[in-house]
Amino acid sequence: MSKIMVLTSGTSGIGKSIALKLLKESHDDNDKLIINYFEEDQMVEMSAELSETDRNEVSFVYADLSTYEGLEGFVSDILAISDKIDWLICNTGIGTYKKFDEYDYELFDRILRTNLSIPTFMIQKLKPHFNQYGKIILMGSLAGKLPYSSSLVYSVSKAGVHHLAQCLMKEFDGTYVSINAIAPSFVQTPWQKGRSEESYERINKKINLHRFAESDEIAKLVYDTLTNDFINGTLLEITGGYDYF
């Protein structure tokens, strides 16, 4: 049976790997993958990398998902493509490495809004349009479970994402729509650009596997969760054994 799949921030890093995994596992010519993007150059580059078959399955949709107006426009664009949805993966997230004493209200509000409020209201607006046995994945972080010294606001926002998945499970009771959050630790993505060798070594000493995750390893867990009907209201960690000492 064909699926309508929606993925936010799907043209770079973990999001791009998720998109490629969904396309690889797609076996129905009527499947449709709606990919939100913000950076046009990333979208153009990714589109050029896709096969003709995959390009026919994908709809790239621009949206700035740090704003409520961007959310409203994105939801309208989704529903113009299809009024029914099977899978939604909320992957958009931002952070800061500023010190707590350097925060201002707008920075704190923008990160909480992007990471937590926008996904919440996206799900609210799309709730009537989910098919039975639909799936929702929220992208959390190990930083939402353990105190993250490098970014208080990012850590707080991801803790909210984790609890949101469990609370929304109750809101969707009776619909057979499953909602889960996935919490990676450190993943080798463009976000790590500029990290020093000393920083890599210090972090890797805390990981049992002594390396960062690859983004396609996160994508595989996302797909495995989407295709398992009995995982619901769960926080799935993928950390390589972080802080195992």
Secondary structure, 3 states (H helix, E strand, C coil): CCCEEEECCCCCHHHHHHHHHHHHHCCCCCCEEEEEECCHHHHHHHHHHCCHHHHHHEEEEECCCCCHHHHHHHHHHHHHHCCCEEEEEECCCCCCCCCHHHCCHHHHHHHHHHHHHHHHHHHHHHHHHEEEEEEEEEECCHHHCCCCCCCHHHHHHHHHHHHHHHHHHHHCCCCCCEEEEEEECCEECHHHCCCCHHHHHHHHCCECCCCCEEHHHHHHHHHHHHCCCCCCCCEEEECCCECCC
